[in-house]
Amino acid sequence: MDDYPGSSLGIQLLVILILTSINAFFAAVEMAVVSINKNTVREKAEDGNTRAIKLKKLLEEPTRFLSTIQVGITLAGYLSSATAATTIAKRLGGWFMARGIFYGPMVAVVAITIALSYFTLVFGELVPKRIALLKAEKIALGTAGIVTFISTLFKPFVAILSGSTKAVLTMTGNHSDDIEARISEEEIKSYIKVGQEQGLINSAGEEMLISIFTLDDKSAYEIMTPRTNVFMIDYDDFTIDMIEEMVESGFSRIPIYKDSYDNILGTIYLKDLFVNLSNNNYKKVDLDQVMKEPYFVPESKKIDTLLKELQQTKNYMAILIDEYGGFAGIVTVEDIVEEIVGEIEDEYDEETLAIQRIDETHYIIDGSVDIDDVNEELELEMESENHETMSGLLIELLGFIPDEEDDEKYSVVCDDNKVKLTVIKVKDRRVEQLELTIMDEQELEENQN
């Protein structure tokens, strides 16, 4: 007999169609549940929606939910393949052999595999998932009860899969709680990006929202004003005549030290200082009365934690202490806020360029600028084992700290004699400003000779 009975083939194709439909169901449910807005589900559940309550429980146990889906998809796929391999491929191979095709069975297996793969991918995966993306809420809520029932039915298998998954994650150091947290953060960031692309959030708003996620990654050290740039008053040297200088500094809160910068007694708020001055008939200021207790924190503290602490303790400024117990710098609430909204300029902020270009080979550079920033900006390769700033590098190369009153323009070369650094201004035992010269070929030859 040349052909096999149509009724038998029809039943086999019907079985494959049913199994593909089951695969499509689970694929659609998986995509819908993953894509649905979790806040919408929570709100509906709180309103008493039965289907939302069931869906919320599924979302609270993602490993169990995914295991249930995987069991359904795997069983449907295996049964579909088995049906095709044991019946249709076998008969089709015999049909090929009867027509003189020697490798008929092999050709039949390849043909059925390709056809079944195409059919399953299109109708069992791609189409249902695309529909699920368009109707995520409707499908997720509508199938929550069925999935819950299947999850209960497959409970032994699901329990084994869930347990095995958690065990492997634990052994590899990937705890499921951490994974969920990371997914949530990335999910929020993707929503923000989509909102910006659709015009719901402007670009400035997107930058601010994304910046919030970086607060727990940055330490106070990264945003502090270093001690060399902090305006401070010596407790023993303070006189009423210094008030004008304090006002001109542009800072509303000023640290007070005694004997050395590492011995900070407290901070004063200029407003309190003027009130005290007024109470003393503008003749004197009692620093002990206006000085507030300093708020010390380690320079390694994350700025999100620091912001909370400053709010709770009602402090505006934190004094940062390095690993040796010395004064490292200060961080204010404004510094932290600027990490979110960007630089906040006031009438006292001077707009200065840290790297000023004079011509193609000459630059005036602030001593507090990081060496890496200059390297990146000017495509250089300057290095220092002990210092991060240009001031530190120049002092390291000189081997001494130039005196403020010294008019000598000390110079050194670095970066394989390609760069010359010249001291311009020294203040408080640091190079405040320097000149960087990129040597031309003639100067390089002169240096080498």
C-alpha positions as CSV (number, residue, x, y, z in Angstrom):
1,M,0.0,0.0,0.0
2,D,1.6,3.3,-1.2
3,D,-0.1,5.7,1.2
4,Y,-1.0,5.4,4.9
5,P,-4.6,6.0,6.0
6,G,-5.7,9.6,6.2
7,S,-7.7,9.1,9.4
8,S,-4.5,7.9,11.2
9,L,-2.5,10.9,9.9
10,G,-5.3,13.2,10.9
11,I,-5.3,12.0,14.5
12,Q,-1.5,12.3,14.8
13,L,-1.6,15.8,13.4
14,L,-4.4,16.7,15.8
15,V,-2.3,15.5,18.7
16,I,0.6,17.6,17.6
17,L,-1.7,20.6,17.2
18,I,-3.0,20.1,20.7
19,L,0.5,19.8,22.2
20,T,1.6,22.9,20.3
21,S,-1.4,24.8,21.6
22,I,-0.4,23.8,25.2
23,N,3.1,25.0,24.5
24,A,1.6,28.3,23.2
25,F,-0.5,28.7,26.3
26,F,2.5,28.3,28.7
27,A,4.7,30.6,26.5
28,A,2.0,33.3,26.4
29,V,1.4,33.1,30.2
30,E,5.1,33.3,30.9
31,M,5.5,36.4,28.8
32,A,2.3,38.1,30.1
33,V,3.3,37.5,33.8
34,V,6.8,38.8,33.2
35,S,5.6,41.9,31.3
36,I,2.7,42.9,33.5
37,N,2.9,46.0,35.7
38,K,3.4,44.7,39.2
39,N,1.9,47.8,40.8
40,T,-1.3,47.3,38.9
41,V,-1.6,43.7,40.2
42,R,-0.9,44.8,43.7
43,E,-3.6,47.5,43.6
44,K,-6.2,45.2,42.1
45,A,-5.4,42.6,44.8
46,E,-5.8,45.2,47.5
47,D,-9.2,46.0,46.0
48,G,-10.2,42.4,46.4
49,N,-9.9,41.1,42.8
50,T,-9.7,37.3,43.2
51,R,-7.7,36.8,40.0
52,A,-5.2,39.5,41.0
53,I,-4.8,37.9,44.4
54,K,-3.9,34.6,42.8
55,L,-1.5,36.3,40.3
56,K,0.1,38.3,43.1
57,K,0.9,35.0,44.9
58,L,2.5,33.6,41.7
59,L,4.6,36.8,41.4
60,E,5.8,36.4,45.0
61,E,7.2,33.0,44.2
62,P,8.9,33.5,40.8
63,T,10.9,30.2,41.0
64,R,7.8,28.1,41.6
65,F,5.9,30.0,38.8
66,L,8.8,29.5,36.2
67,S,9.2,25.9,37.2
68,T,5.5,25.3,36.5
69,I,5.8,27.0,33.1
70,Q,8.9,25.0,32.3
71,V,7.3,21.7,33.2
72,G,4.4,22.4,30.9
73,I,6.5,23.6,28.0
74,T,8.9,20.7,28.4
75,L,6.2,18.0,28.5
76,A,4.4,19.5,25.5
77,G,7.6,19.7,23.5
78,Y,8.8,16.1,24.4
79,L,5.4,14.6,23.6
80,S,5.1,16.5,20.4
81,S,8.6,15.3,19.3
82,A,7.8,11.7,20.4
83,T,4.6,11.7,18.4
84,A,6.3,13.0,15.3
85,A,9.3,10.7,15.6
86,T,7.5,7.4,16.4
87,T,4.6,7.7,14.0
88,I,4.8,10.4,11.2
89,A,8.5,10.1,10.6
90,K,8.4,6.3,10.6
91,R,5.5,6.2,8.1
92,L,7.0,9.0,6.0
93,G,10.4,7.1,5.9
94,G,8.6,3.9,4.7
95,W,6.8,6.0,2.1
96,F,10.2,7.3,0.8
97,M,11.7,3.8,0.8
98,A,8.8,2.4,-1.3
99,R,9.7,5.0,-3.9
100,G,13.3,4.0,-4.1
101,I,14.8,6.7,-1.8
102,F,17.5,4.6,0.0
103,Y,18.0,7.0,2.9
104,G,14.3,7.5,3.3
105,P,14.1,7.1,7.1
106,M,16.9,9.6,7.7
107,V,15.4,12.1,5.2
108,A,12.0,11.7,6.9
109,V,13.5,12.5,10.4
110,V,15.2,15.6,9.1
111,A,12.2,16.8,7.2
112,I,9.8,16.2,10.1
113,T,12.3,17.9,12.6
114,I,12.5,21.0,10.4
115,A,8.8,21.2,9.9
116,L,7.9,20.6,13.5
117,S,10.6,23.1,14.7
118,Y,9.2,25.8,12.4
119,F,5.6,25.1,13.4
120,T,6.4,25.0,17.1
121,L,8.6,28.2,17.0
122,V,6.0,30.2,15.1
123,F,2.7,29.0,16.6
124,G,4.0,27.7,19.9
125,E,6.4,30.5,20.9
126,L,6.6,33.7,18.7
127,V,3.0,34.4,18.0
128,P,1.6,33.7,21.5
129,K,4.4,35.7,23.1
130,R,3.8,38.7,20.8
131,I,0.1,38.5,21.6
132,A,1.0,38.3,25.3
133,L,3.0,41.5,25.1
134,L,0.0,43.3,23.6
135,K,-2.5,41.9,26.1
136,A,-0.3,41.2,29.2
137,E,-2.8,42.2,31.9
138,K,-5.8,40.4,30.3
139,I,-3.9,37.2,29.8
140,A,-2.0,37.2,33.1
141,L,-5.1,37.8,35.1
142,G,-7.3,35.5,33.0
143,T,-4.9,32.5,33.4
144,A,-3.8,33.0,37.0
145,G,-6.3,30.5,38.3
146,I,-5.4,27.8,35.7
147,V,-1.7,28.2,36.4
148,T,-2.3,28.0,40.1
149,F,-4.2,24.8,39.6
150,I,-1.5,23.3,37.3
151,S,1.2,24.4,39.8
152,T,-0.7,22.4,42.5
153,L,-1.1,19.5,40.2
154,F,2.6,19.4,39.3
155,K,3.6,20.3,42.9
156,P,6.1,17.3,43.3
157,F,7.9,18.1,40.1
158,V,7.8,21.9,40.7
159,A,9.2,21.3,44.3
160,I,12.1,19.3,42.9
161,L,12.9,21.9,40.2
162,S,12.5,24.8,42.6
163,G,14.7,23.1,45.2
164,S,17.3,22.2,42.6
165,T,17.4,25.7,41.2
166,K,17.9,27.3,44.6
167,A,20.6,24.8,45.6
168,V,22.6,25.5,42.4
169,L,22.2,29.3,42.9
170,T,23.3,29.0,46.5
171,M,26.4,26.9,45.5
172,T,27.4,29.4,42.9
173,G,26.9,32.3,45.3
174,N,23.9,33.7,43.5
175,H,21.2,34.1,46.1
176,S,17.7,34.4,44.7
177,D,16.9,37.4,46.9
178,D,19.8,39.3,45.4
179,I,18.7,38.4,41.9
180,E,15.2,39.7,42.5
181,A,16.6,42.9,43.8
182,R,18.8,43.4,40.8
183,I,16.0,42.6,38.4
184,S,13.8,45.2,40.2
185,E,16.4,47.9,39.9
186,E,17.1,47.2,36.2
187,E,13.3,47.0,35.6
188,I,12.8,50.5,37.1
189,K,15.7,51.9,35.0
190,S,14.1,50.4,31.8
191,Y,10.8,52.0,32.7
192,I,12.5,55.4,33.1
193,K,14.2,55.0,29.7
194,V,10.9,54.0,28.1
195,G,9.2,57.0,29.7
196,Q,11.9,59.3,28.4
197,E,11.6,57.9,24.9
198,Q,7.8,58.3,24.9
199,G,8.0,61.9,26.1
200,L,6.6,61.2,29.6
201,I,9.9,62.2,31.2
202,N,12.3,64.8,29.9
203,S,16.0,64.1,29.6
204,A,16.8,66.1,32.7
205,G,14.3,64.1,34.7
206,E,15.7,60.8,33.3
207,E,19.2,61.8,34.4
208,M,18.1,62.7,37.9
209,L,16.1,59.5,38.4
210,I,19.0,57.3,37.2
211,S,21.4,59.3,39.4
212,I,19.5,58.2,42.5
213,F,20.5,54.6,41.8
214,T,24.2,55.6,42.0
215,L,24.0,57.1,45.5
216,D,24.6,53.7,47.1
217,D,27.7,53.1,44.9
218,K,29.5,56.4,45.7
219,S,31.5,57.1,48.8
220,A,31.7,60.4,50.6
221,Y,35.4,60.6,49.6
222,E,34.4,60.8,45.9
223,I,32.3,63.9,46.3
224,M,34.0,65.7,49.2
225,T,35.7,69.1,49.2
226,P,39.3,68.1,50.1
227,R,40.9,69.6,53.2
228,T,43.2,71.7,51.1
229,N,40.2,73.5,49.6
230,V,38.2,73.9,52.9
231,F,38.0,77.4,54.4
232,M,38.7,77.0,58.1
233,I,39.3,79.2,61.1
234,D,41.9,78.6,63.9
235,Y,40.2,78.8,67.3
236,D,43.1,80.6,68.9
237,D,43.7,83.1,66.1
238,F,40.1,84.2,65.7
239,T,39.3,87.9,66.1
240,I,36.3,90.0,65.3
241,D,38.3,91.4,62.3
242,M,38.2,88.0,60.6
243,I,34.4,88.2,60.2
244,E,34.8,90.1,56.9
245,E,37.1,87.4,55.5
246,M,34.6,84.7,56.6
247,V,31.7,86.5,54.8
248,E,33.8,87.0,51.7
249,S,34.6,83.3,51.6
250,G,31.0,82.6,50.5
251,F,30.5,79.7,53.0
252,S,27.7,79.8,55.4
253,R,29.2,77.1,57.7
254,I,32.9,77.1,58.6
255,P,34.9,74.4,60.5
256,I,36.9,75.6,63.6
257,Y,40.2,73.9,64.4
258,K,42.8,74.2,67.1
259,D,46.6,73.8,66.6
260,S,46.2,71.6,63.5
261,Y,43.6,70.8,60.8
262,D,43.2,67.3,62.2
263,N,41.9,68.7,65.5
264,I,38.5,70.1,64.6
265,L,36.5,71.5,67.5
266,G,33.3,72.3,65.7
267,T,31.5,74.3,63.0
268,I,29.9,77.7,63.1
269,Y,27.0,79.0,61.2
270,L,27.5,82.6,60.1
271,K,23.9,83.4,61.0
272,D,24.5,82.3,64.6
273,L,27.8,84.3,64.6
274,F,26.0,87.6,63.7
275,V,23.3,87.0,66.3
276,N,26.0,86.5,68.9
277,L,27.8,89.6,67.6
278,S,24.6,91.6,67.9
279,N,24.0,90.4,71.5
280,N,27.5,91.5,72.4
281,N,26.9,95.0,71.0
282,Y,29.1,94.2,68.0
283,K,32.3,94.2,70.2
284,K,33.1,90.5,70.4
285,V,32.0,87.0,69.4
286,D,32.0,84.1,71.9
287,L,32.9,81.2,69.6
288,D,32.1,78.6,72.4
289,Q,28.5,79.8,72.3
290,V,28.0,79.7,68.5
291,M,30.2,76.6,67.8
292,K,28.2,73.4,67.1
293,E,29.4,69.9,67.7
294,P,31.1,68.6,64.5
295,Y,29.5,65.6,62.8
296,F,32.3,63.1,62.0
297,V,32.0,60.3,59.5
298,P,34.5,58.0,57.8
299,E,35.4,59.0,54.2
300,S,34.3,55.6,53.0
301,K,30.6,56.0,54.0
302,K,28.2,55.7,51.1
303,I,26.4,59.0,50.3
304,D,22.9,57.6,50.4
305,T,23.5,56.5,54.0
306,L,25.2,59.8,54.8
307,L,22.2,61.8,53.4
308,K,19.8,59.9,55.7
309,E,22.1,60.5,58.7
310,L,22.4,64.2,58.0
311,Q,18.6,64.4,57.8
312,Q,18.1,62.5,61.0
313,T,20.7,64.4,63.0
314,K,19.7,67.8,61.4
315,N,23.2,68.5,60.3
316,Y,24.1,70.2,57.0
317,M,27.8,69.4,57.0
318,A,29.8,66.2,57.7
319,I,33.5,66.2,58.6
320,L,35.2,63.3,56.8
321,I,37.9,61.3,58.6
322,D,40.4,59.2,56.8
323,E,41.7,55.7,57.8
324,Y,44.4,57.3,60.0
325,G,42.0,59.5,61.9
326,G,43.0,62.7,60.1
327,F,40.8,65.3,58.6
328,A,40.1,64.4,54.9
329,G,37.5,67.0,53.8
330,I,33.9,67.9,54.1
331,V,30.6,66.9,52.5
332,T,27.5,69.1,52.6
333,V,23.8,68.3,51.8
334,E,24.3,70.4,48.7
335,D,27.1,68.2,47.5
336,I,24.9,65.1,47.7
337,V,21.9,66.9,46.1
338,E,24.2,67.9,43.2
339,E,24.9,64.3,42.6
340,I,21.2,64.0,41.6
341,V,20.3,67.3,40.0
342,G,23.7,68.4,38.8
343,E,25.9,71.4,39.8
344,I,24.1,74.1,41.8
345,E,25.7,77.5,41.2
346,D,25.2,80.4,43.6
347,E,26.4,84.0,43.6
348,Y,29.6,82.9,45.4
349,D,30.6,80.1,43.0
350,E,33.3,81.2,40.6
351,E,33.2,79.6,37.2
352,T,36.8,78.6,36.6
353,L,38.2,76.1,34.2
354,A,40.3,73.4,35.8
355,I,42.3,72.9,32.6
356,Q,42.7,76.2,30.6
357,R,44.2,75.9,27.1
358,I,46.7,78.7,26.3
359,D,47.7,77.2,22.9
360,E,48.3,73.8,21.4
361,T,51.1,73.0,23.8
362,H,50.6,75.1,26.9
363,Y,47.9,74.7,29.6
364,I,47.2,76.3,33.0
365,I,46.0,73.6,35.4
366,D,44.4,73.7,38.8
367,G,46.5,71.7,41.3
368,S,43.5,69.8,42.6
369,V,42.7,68.2,39.2
370,D,43.1,64.5,39.1
371,I,46.1,63.2,37.1
372,D,43.8,60.7,35.2
373,D,41.5,63.6,34.1
374,V,44.5,65.5,32.6
375,N,45.7,62.3,30.9
376,E,42.3,61.7,29.4
377,E,41.8,65.3,28.3
378,L,45.3,65.8,26.8
379,E,46.0,62.2,25.8
380,L,49.1,61.9,28.1
381,E,50.4,59.1,30.3
382,M,51.6,60.8,33.5
383,E,51.8,58.5,36.5
384,S,52.2,58.7,40.3
385,E,52.4,55.9,42.7
386,N,51.5,58.0,45.8
387,H,49.3,60.9,44.6
388,E,46.1,61.4,42.6
389,T,46.3,65.1,41.9
390,M,48.5,67.2,39.7
391,S,49.7,69.1,42.8
392,G,50.8,65.9,44.5
393,L,52.5,64.7,41.3
394,L,54.5,68.0,40.9
395,I,55.6,68.0,44.6
396,E,56.6,64.3,44.3
397,L,58.7,65.0,41.2
398,L,60.3,68.1,42.8
399,G,61.1,66.3,46.0
400,F,60.1,69.3,48.1
401,I,57.2,71.7,48.7
402,P,57.9,75.2,47.2
403,D,57.5,78.1,49.6
404,E,54.6,80.6,49.0
405,E,57.0,83.5,49.1
406,D,59.5,82.0,46.7
407,D,59.4,83.6,43.3
408,E,61.3,80.8,41.6
409,K,59.4,79.0,38.9
410,Y,60.4,75.4,39.6
411,S,60.0,73.0,36.7
412,V,60.2,69.2,36.2
413,V,59.7,66.9,33.3
414,C,57.7,63.7,33.2
415,D,55.9,61.2,30.9
416,D,59.2,60.2,29.2
417,N,60.3,63.8,29.0
418,K,57.3,64.7,26.9
419,V,55.7,67.0,29.5
420,K,57.1,69.9,31.5
421,L,55.3,71.0,34.7
422,T,56.0,74.4,36.1
423,V,54.9,75.8,39.5
424,I,52.8,79.0,39.1
425,K,51.2,79.4,42.5
426,V,51.6,77.8,45.9
427,K,49.2,78.1,48.9
428,D,48.9,76.2,52.2
429,R,51.8,73.9,51.3
430,R,50.2,72.8,48.0
431,V,50.6,73.8,44.4
432,E,47.4,75.7,43.7
433,Q,48.2,76.3,40.0
434,L,50.7,75.0,37.5
435,E,51.6,75.2,33.9
436,L,51.8,72.1,31.7
437,T,53.9,72.3,28.5
438,I,53.8,69.5,25.9
439,M,57.3,69.4,24.6
440,D,58.0,69.7,20.8
441,E,60.7,67.6,19.1
442,Q,63.4,70.2,19.5
443,E,62.8,70.5,23.2
444,L,62.7,66.7,23.6
445,E,66.1,66.5,21.9
446,E,67.5,69.2,24.2
447,N,66.3,67.4,27.3
448,Q,67.7,64.1,26.1
449,N,71.1,65.7,25.4
